[in-house]
């Protein structure tokens, strides 16, 4: 078993997007929270925004597979919607047997934050596994910053 990561968490790190443990991106979206949650909870909709899992196919039992736009590899994803908290957990891996919780999408109702009820805030978080090298981690930071804007665009344009 590898030694635990004891590096201090430093929000001002020079690494892309500021953290070596997690990337977190957020967007204000001009749709109600339930609409955003339903979009994120539908695994086929990731074909519209998940750059690492394009051409999405359903394998059944909440498991999907898609192709990375970067290296052509397949990424398997189990979508675990939690409607009571407006959270969608995404278990990801290189095979259906290797899925682990690395990503979540959280939706906060606009009115919770003093915003109009027909708006919400969507946050994507990805946690770094020990086997992810620096170059891949930096790429993921850029991807998530792009993907949150793709989600916002899809929701607001309603296509």
ROSE-4610 file (N, C-alpha, C; in Angstrom, 1 decimal, always signed):
// ROSE-4610
residu = [X/X/X/X/X/X/X/X/X/X/X/X/X/X/X/X/X/X/X/X/X/X/X/X/X/X/X/X/X/X/X/X/X/X/X/X/X/X/X/X/X/X/X/X/X/X/X/X/X/X/X/X/X/X/X/X/X/X/X/X/X/X/X/X/X/X/X/X/X/X/X/X/X/X/X/X/X/X/X/X/X/X/X/X/X/X/X/X/X/X/X/X/X/X/X/X/X/X/X/X/X/X/X/X/X/X/X/X/X/X/X/X/X/X/X/X/X/X/X/X/X/X/X/X/X/X/X/X/X/X/X/X/X/X/X/X/X/X/X/X/X/X/X/X/X/X/X/X/X/X/X/X/X/X/X/X/X/X/X/X/X/X/X/X/X/X/X/X/X/X/X/X/X/X/X/X/X/X/X/X/X/X/X/X/X/X/X/X/X/X/X/X/X/X/X/X/X/X/X/X/X/X/X/X/X/X/X/X/X/X/X/X/X/X/X/X/X/X/X/X/X/X/X/X/X/X/X/X/X/X/X/X/X/X/X/X/X/X/X/X/X/X/X/X/X/X/X/X/X/X/X/X/X/X/X/X/X/X/X/X/X/X/X/X/X/X/X/X/X/X/X/X/X/X/X/X/X/X/X/X/X/X/X/X/X/X/X/X/X/X/X/X/X/X/X/X/X/X/X/X/X/X/X/X/X/X/X/X/X/X/X/X/X/X/X/X/X/X/X/X/X/X/X/X/X/X/X/X/X/X/X/X/X/X/X/X/X/X/X/X/X/X/X/X/X/X/X/X/X/X/X/X/X/X/X/X/X/X/X/X/X/X/X/X/X/X/X/X/X/X/X/X/X/X/X/X/X/X/X/X/X/X/X/X/X/X/X/X/X/X/X/X/X/X/X/X/X/X/X/X/X/X/X/X/X/X/X/X/X/X/X/X/X/X/X/X/X/X/X/X/X/X/X/X/X/X/X/X/X/X/X/X/X/X/X/X/X/X/X/X/X/X/X/X/X/X/X/X/X/X/X/X/X/X/X/X/X/X/X/X/X/X/X/X/X/X/X/X/X/X/X/X/X/X/X/X/X]
num = [1/1/1/2/2/2/3/3/3/4/4/4/5/5/5/6/6/6/7/7/7/8/8/8/9/9/9/10/10/10/11/11/11/12/12/12/13/13/13/14/14/14/15/15/15/16/16/16/17/17/17/18/18/18/19/19/19/20/20/20/21/21/21/22/22/22/23/23/23/24/24/24/25/25/25/26/26/26/27/27/27/28/28/28/29/29/29/30/30/30/31/31/31/32/32/32/33/33/33/34/34/34/35/35/35/36/36/36/37/37/37/38/38/38/39/39/39/40/40/40/41/41/41/42/42/42/43/43/43/44/44/44/45/45/45/46/46/46/47/47/47/48/48/48/49/49/49/50/50/50/51/51/51/52/52/52/53/53/53/54/54/54/55/55/55/56/56/56/57/57/57/58/58/58/59/59/59/60/60/60/61/61/61/62/62/62/63/63/63/64/64/64/65/65/65/66/66/66/67/67/67/68/68/68/69/69/69/70/70/70/71/71/71/72/72/72/73/73/73/74/74/74/75/75/75/76/76/76/77/77/77/78/78/78/79/79/79/80/80/80/81/81/81/82/82/82/83/83/83/84/84/84/85/85/85/86/86/86/87/87/87/88/88/88/89/89/89/90/90/90/91/91/91/92/92/92/93/93/93/94/94/94/95/95/95/96/96/96/97/97/97/98/98/98/99/99/99/100/100/100/101/101/101/102/102/102/103/103/103/104/104/104/105/105/105/106/106/106/107/107/107/108/108/108/109/109/109/110/110/110/111/111/111/112/112/112/113/113/113/114/114/114/115/115/115/116/116/116/117/117/117/118/118/118/119/119/119/120/120/120/121/121/121/122/122/122/123/123/123/124/124/124/125/125/125/126/126/126/127/127/127/128/128/128/129/129/129/130/130/130/131/131/131/132/132/132/133/133/133/134/134/134/135/135/135/136/136/136/137/137/137/138/138/138/139/139/139/140/140/140/141/141/141/142/142/142/143/143/143/144/144/144/145/145/145/146/146/146/147/147/147/148/148/148/149/149/149/150/150/150/151/151/151/152/152/152/153/153/153/154/154/154/155/155/155/156/156/156/157/157/157/158/158/158/159/159/159]
x = [+0.9/+0.0/+0.9/+0.6/+1.4/+1.3/+2.3/+2.2/+1.1/+0.4/-0.6/+0.0/-0.8/-0.3/-0.3/+0.8/+0.9/+1.2/+1.2/+1.4/+0.3/+0.7/-0.4/-1.3/-2.5/-3.5/-3.2/-3.0/-2.6/-3.4/-4.4/-5.3/-4.6/-3.4/-2.7/-1.6/-1.7/-0.7/-0.6/+0.6/+0.8/+0.2/-0.3/-0.9/-2.2/-2.6/-3.8/-5.0/-5.7/-7.0/-6.7/-5.5/-5.2/-5.1/-5.4/-5.3/-4.7/-4.0/-3.5/-4.4/-5.4/-6.3/-7.7/-8.2/-9.5/-9.6/-10.4/-10.7/-12.2/-12.6/-14.0/-14.3/-15.4/-15.8/-17.3/-17.7/-19.1/-19.6/-20.9/-21.5/-22.9/-23.3/-24.7/-25.4/-26.6/-27.3/-28.8/-29.3/-30.6/-31.7/-31.7/-32.8/-33.0/-34.2/-34.5/-33.6/-33.4/-32.5/-33.0/-34.3/-34.7/-34.4/-34.5/-34.2/-32.7/-31.9/-30.4/-30.1/-30.7/-30.5/-30.9/-32.1/-32.5/-31.6/-31.1/-30.1/-28.8/-28.3/-27.1/-27.2/-28.4/-28.7/-28.9/-29.1/-29.3/-27.9/-27.5/-26.1/-25.9/-26.9/-26.8/-26.5/-26.9/-26.6/-25.1/-24.3/-22.9/-22.3/-22.9/-22.4/-22.4/-23.1/-23.2/-22.1/-21.5/-20.6/-19.3/-19.3/-18.1/-17.1/-16.0/-15.0/-14.2/-14.2/-13.5/-14.4/-15.6/-16.5/-17.6/-17.1/-18.0/-18.6/-19.6/-20.3/-20.8/-21.5/-22.0/-22.9/-22.7/-23.6/-24.0/-25.3/-25.8/-25.5/-25.0/-24.8/-25.8/-26.7/-27.8/-27.3/-28.2/-28.0/-27.3/-27.6/-27.0/-25.5/-25.0/-23.6/-23.6/-22.6/-22.5/-21.0/-20.7/-19.3/-19.2/-18.1/-17.9/-16.4/-16.1/-14.7/-14.1/-12.9/-12.2/-11.8/-12.1/-11.7/-10.2/-9.5/-8.1/-7.2/-7.6/-6.7/-7.5/-8.8/-9.5/-9.9/-9.4/-9.7/-11.2/-11.7/-13.0/-13.1/-14.1/-14.3/-15.7/-15.7/-17.0/-17.4/-18.8/-19.3/-20.6/-20.7/-22.0/-22.6/-23.8/-24.4/-25.3/-25.1/-25.8/-26.5/-27.8/-28.5/-29.0/-28.9/-29.4/-30.4/-31.7/-32.6/-32.9/-32.8/-33.1/-32.1/-30.9/-29.8/-29.4/-30.0/-29.7/-28.2/-27.7/-26.3/-26.4/-25.5/-25.2/-23.8/-23.6/-22.3/-22.0/-20.7/-20.3/-19.1/-19.4/-18.3/-17.7/-16.4/-15.7/-14.6/-14.2/-13.1/-12.9/-11.8/-11.5/-12.2/-13.0/-13.8/-15.0/-16.1/-17.2/-16.8/-15.8/-15.4/-14.5/-14.0/-13.1/-13.7/-15.0/-15.6/-15.4/-15.1/-14.9/-15.4/-15.9/-16.5/-15.3/-15.3/-14.3/-14.9/-16.1/-16.7/-18.1/-18.5/-19.9/-20.3/-21.6/-22.3/-23.3/-23.2/-24.1/-24.9/-26.2/-27.0/-27.6/-27.5/-28.0/-29.1/-30.3/-31.4/-31.0/-31.5/-31.2/-31.6/-32.8/-33.4/-32.6/-31.9/-31.0/-29.9/-29.5/-28.4/-28.9/-30.2/-30.8/-30.9/-30.9/-31.1/-32.6/-32.9/-34.3/-34.5/-35.8/-36.1/-35.9/-36.0/-35.8/-34.3/-33.4/-32.0/-31.4/-30.1/-29.4/-27.9/-27.2/-25.8/-25.4/-24.6/-24.1/-22.6/-22.2/-20.8/-20.4/-19.2/-18.6/-17.3/-17.2/-15.9/-15.4/-14.0/-13.3/-12.2/-12.1/-11.0/-9.9/-8.7/-7.5/-7.1/-7.0/-6.5/-5.0/-4.4/-2.9/-2.2/-2.9/-2.3/-2.4/-3.0/-3.1/-1.9/-1.2/+0.0/-0.3/+0.7/+0.5/-0.1/+0.4/-0.1/-1.6/-2.0/-3.4/-4.2/-3.7/-4.4/-4.6/-3.6/-3.7/-4.8/-4.8/-5.7/-7.2/-7.3/-8.7/-9.2/-8.3/-8.7/-9.2/-8.5/-9.0/-10.3/-10.4/-11.6/-12.8/-12.7/-13.8/-14.2/-13.3/-13.6/-14.4/-14.1/-14.8/-16.2/-16.2/-17.4/-18.5/-18.2/-19.2/-19.9/-19.1/-19.7/-20.5/-20.1/-21.0/-22.3/-22.3/-23.5/-24.4/-23.8/-24.6/-25.2/-24.5/-25.0/-26.1/-25.9/-27.0/-28.2/-28.1/-29.3/-30.0/-29.2/-29.9/-30.4/-29.8/-30.3/-31.3/-31.4/-32.5/-32.3/-31.1/-30.9/-30.0]
y = [-1.2/+0.0/+1.2/+2.2/+3.4/+4.2/+5.0/+5.9/+7.0/+7.4/+8.4/+9.8/+10.5/+11.8/+12.8/+13.2/+14.2/+15.6/+15.8/+17.2/+18.1/+19.3/+20.2/+20.7/+20.9/+21.4/+22.9/+23.4/+24.8/+25.3/+26.1/+26.7/+27.7/+28.1/+29.0/+28.3/+27.0/+26.2/+26.6/+26.4/+26.8/+25.7/+24.7/+23.6/+24.2/+23.7/+24.2/+24.0/+25.1/+25.1/+25.0/+25.1/+25.3/+24.1/+22.9/+21.8/+20.5/+19.8/+18.6/+17.4/+17.7/+16.7/+16.7/+17.9/+17.9/+19.2/+19.0/+20.2/+20.4/+21.7/+22.0/+23.2/+23.1/+24.2/+24.5/+25.7/+26.1/+27.1/+27.0/+27.9/+28.3/+29.5/+29.9/+29.6/+29.0/+28.5/+29.1/+29.5/+30.2/+29.1/+28.1/+27.1/+26.7/+26.1/+25.7/+24.5/+24.2/+23.2/+21.8/+21.6/+20.2/+19.9/+20.9/+20.7/+20.4/+21.1/+20.9/+19.5/+19.1/+17.8/+16.7/+16.8/+15.7/+15.6/+16.7/+16.7/+15.9/+16.3/+15.7/+14.2/+13.8/+12.5/+11.5/+12.0/+11.1/+10.9/+9.6/+9.2/+9.4/+9.4/+9.6/+11.1/+12.0/+13.4/+13.7/+12.9/+13.2/+13.2/+12.6/+12.8/+14.2/+15.1/+16.5/+17.3/+16.7/+17.6/+16.9/+15.6/+14.9/+14.6/+15.4/+15.3/+14.0/+13.4/+12.1/+10.9/+11.1/+10.0/+10.3/+10.6/+10.9/+9.7/+9.9/+8.8/+7.8/+8.3/+7.5/+6.4/+5.2/+4.1/+3.5/+3.1/+2.6/+1.1/+0.6/-0.9/-1.5/-0.7/-1.2/-1.0/-1.1/-1.1/+0.2/+1.3/+2.6/+2.8/+1.9/+1.9/+2.3/+3.3/+3.8/+3.7/+3.8/+3.8/+4.8/+5.5/+6.5/+6.5/+7.2/+7.3/+8.6/+8.7/+9.9/+10.6/+11.9/+12.7/+13.0/+12.6/+12.9/+11.7/+10.5/+9.4/+8.2/+8.3/+7.2/+6.0/+6.2/+5.1/+5.1/+4.0/+4.0/+4.3/+5.0/+5.3/+4.8/+3.9/+3.4/+4.3/+4.5/+5.4/+4.8/+4.7/+4.4/+5.7/+6.1/+7.3/+7.0/+7.7/+7.4/+8.7/+8.9/+10.2/+10.1/+11.2/+11.3/+12.5/+12.3/+13.4/+14.2/+13.5/+14.2/+15.3/+15.2/+16.2/+16.9/+16.6/+17.2/+16.9/+15.8/+15.4/+14.2/+14.2/+13.0/+12.6/+11.3/+10.8/+10.0/+10.1/+9.4/+8.5/+7.2/+6.2/+5.9/+6.1/+5.9/+4.9/+4.4/+3.4/+2.9/+2.2/+1.6/+0.3/-0.2/-1.4/-1.3/-2.0/-2.0/-2.5/-3.4/-3.9/-3.0/-1.9/-1.0/+0.3/+0.4/+1.7/+2.2/+3.5/+4.1/+5.5/+6.0/+7.3/+8.4/+9.1/+10.1/+11.5/+11.5/+12.7/+12.9/+14.2/+14.4/+15.7/+15.8/+17.1/+17.4/+18.7/+19.1/+20.3/+20.4/+21.5/+22.1/+23.5/+24.2/+25.1/+25.1/+25.9/+27.4/+28.2/+29.6/+30.3/+30.0/+30.7/+30.4/+29.2/+28.9/+30.0/+30.5/+31.5/+32.9/+33.1/+34.5/+34.9/+33.9/+34.2/+33.8/+34.1/+33.8/+32.3/+31.8/+30.4/+29.7/+30.4/+29.7/+29.6/+29.8/+29.7/+28.6/+28.2/+27.3/+27.5/+26.9/+26.8/+25.4/+25.1/+23.7/+23.6/+22.6/+22.5/+21.1/+20.9/+19.7/+19.5/+18.4/+18.1/+16.8/+16.7/+15.5/+15.4/+14.2/+13.9/+13.1/+13.4/+12.8/+11.5/+10.4/+9.1/+9.2/+8.4/+8.3/+8.0/+7.3/+6.9/+7.9/+9.1/+10.1/+11.0/+11.0/+11.8/+13.3/+14.2/+15.6/+16.1/+15.6/+16.1/+15.7/+14.5/+14.2/+15.0/+15.2/+16.1/+17.5/+18.1/+19.4/+19.4/+18.4/+18.3/+18.2/+17.4/+17.3/+18.6/+19.4/+20.7/+21.6/+21.6/+22.3/+21.8/+20.4/+19.8/+20.2/+20.1/+20.4/+21.9/+22.8/+24.2/+24.4/+23.6/+23.7/+23.0/+21.8/+21.0/+21.8/+22.5/+23.2/+24.3/+24.9/+25.8/+25.1/+23.9/+23.1/+22.8/+22.4/+22.1/+23.3/+24.4/+25.7/+26.0/+25.9/+26.2/+25.3/+24.0/+23.0/+23.3/+23.6/+23.8/+25.1/+26.2/+27.5/+27.6/+26.9/+26.9/+25.8/+24.9/+23.8/+22.9/+22.5/+21.6/+20.5]
z = [+0.0/+0.0/+0.0/-0.9/-0.9/+0.3/+0.6/+1.8/+1.5/+2.5/+2.3/+1.9/+1.1/+0.6/+1.8/+2.2/+3.3/+2.9/+1.6/+1.1/+1.7/+2.2/+2.7/+1.5/+1.9/+0.9/+0.8/-0.4/-0.7/-1.8/-1.4/-2.4/-3.4/-3.0/-3.9/-4.7/-4.8/-5.5/-6.9/-7.5/-8.9/-9.9/-9.4/-10.3/-10.9/-12.0/-12.7/-11.8/-11.7/-10.9/-9.4/-8.9/-7.5/-6.5/-6.9/-6.0/-6.5/-5.7/-6.2/-5.7/-4.9/-4.4/-5.1/-5.5/-6.1/-7.0/-8.1/-8.9/-8.7/-8.6/-8.3/-9.2/-10.0/-10.9/-10.6/-10.8/-10.5/-11.5/-11.8/-12.7/-12.2/-12.4/-12.1/-13.4/-13.3/-14.4/-14.4/-15.5/-15.5/-15.8/-15.1/-15.1/-13.6/-13.3/-11.9/-11.6/-10.3/-9.8/-10.3/-10.3/-10.7/-12.1/-13.0/-14.4/-14.6/-13.8/-13.9/-13.4/-12.2/-11.7/-12.6/-13.2/-14.1/-15.3/-15.8/-16.9/-16.5/-15.4/-14.9/-14.5/-14.0/-13.6/-14.7/-15.9/-17.1/-17.7/-17.6/-18.0/-19.5/-20.3/-21.8/-22.1/-21.2/-21.4/-21.3/-20.7/-20.6/-22.0/-23.0/-24.4/-24.8/-24.2/-24.5/-23.8/-22.8/-22.0/-21.4/-21.4/-20.8/-21.8/-21.9/-22.9/-22.8/-21.7/-21.5/-21.7/-22.2/-22.3/-23.4/-24.6/-25.7/-26.3/-27.2/-27.9/-26.9/-25.9/-24.7/-25.2/-24.5/-24.7/-23.4/-23.3/-22.0/-22.0/-20.9/-20.7/-19.8/-19.3/-18.4/-16.9/-16.0/-14.6/-14.2/-14.9/-14.6/-15.0/-15.8/-16.2/-17.7/-18.0/-19.3/-19.7/-21.0/-21.5/-22.6/-22.6/-23.7/-24.0/-25.1/-25.6/-25.3/-24.8/-24.6/-25.9/-25.9/-27.1/-27.1/-26.0/-26.0/-26.4/-26.0/-26.3/-26.8/-27.0/-27.6/-26.7/-25.4/-24.4/-24.0/-23.5/-23.0/-21.5/-21.1/-19.7/-19.3/-18.3/-17.8/-16.7/-16.6/-15.6/-15.0/-13.7/-13.1/-12.5/-12.9/-12.5/-11.3/-10.2/-8.9/-8.5/-9.0/-8.6/-7.2/-6.5/-5.1/-5.1/-5.5/-5.7/-4.4/-3.3/-2.0/-1.7/-2.2/-2.0/-3.3/-4.4/-5.7/-6.0/-5.7/-6.0/-6.9/-7.9/-8.7/-8.5/-8.0/-7.9/-9.2/-9.6/-10.8/-10.4/-10.5/-10.2/-11.6/-11.7/-13.0/-12.9/-14.1/-14.1/-15.6/-15.7/-17.1/-17.4/-16.4/-16.7/-15.7/-16.0/-15.1/-13.7/-13.6/-12.3/-11.5/-12.1/-11.4/-11.1/-11.0/-10.8/-9.4/-9.2/-7.9/-8.0/-6.8/-6.7/-6.8/-8.0/-8.2/-8.5/-8.9/-9.4/-8.8/-8.6/-8.2/-8.9/-9.1/-9.5/-8.4/-8.0/-6.9/-7.5/-7.2/-7.7/-6.4/-6.4/-5.3/-5.8/-5.2/-5.6/-5.5/-6.5/-6.5/-5.2/-4.8/-3.6/-2.3/-2.3/-1.2/-1.0/-2.2/-2.2/-2.4/-2.2/-2.4/-3.8/-4.7/-6.2/-6.6/-7.8/-8.2/-8.2/-8.0/-7.9/-9.2/-10.3/-11.6/-12.0/-11.0/-11.3/-10.3/-10.6/-9.7/-9.8/-9.0/-9.1/-9.2/-10.2/-10.5/-10.2/-9.4/-9.1/-9.5/-10.2/-10.4/-9.6/-9.0/-8.3/-8.7/-8.9/-9.2/-8.2/-7.6/-6.6/-7.3/-7.0/-7.6/-7.0/-7.8/-7.3/-7.3/-6.5/-6.4/-7.7/-8.6/-9.9/-11.0/-10.7/-11.8/-11.8/-12.9/-13.0/-13.2/-13.0/-13.0/-14.4/-15.5/-16.8/-17.0/-16.6/-16.7/-15.7/-14.5/-13.5/-14.1/-14.6/-15.2/-16.3/-17.2/-18.3/-17.7/-16.7/-16.1/-15.5/-15.0/-14.5/-15.6/-16.8/-17.9/-18.5/-18.5/-19.0/-18.1/-16.8/-15.9/-16.1/-16.2/-16.5/-17.7/-18.7/-20.0/-19.9/-19.2/-19.1/-18.4/-17.3/-16.6/-17.5/-18.4/-19.3/-20.4/-20.8/-21.7/-21.1/-19.8/-19.0/-19.0/-18.6/-18.5/-19.8/-20.9/-22.2/-22.6/-22.5/-22.8/-22.1/-20.8/-20.0/-20.4/-20.5/-20.8/-22.2/-23.2/-24.6/-24.8/-23.8/-23.8/-25.0/-25.4/-26.5/-26.0]
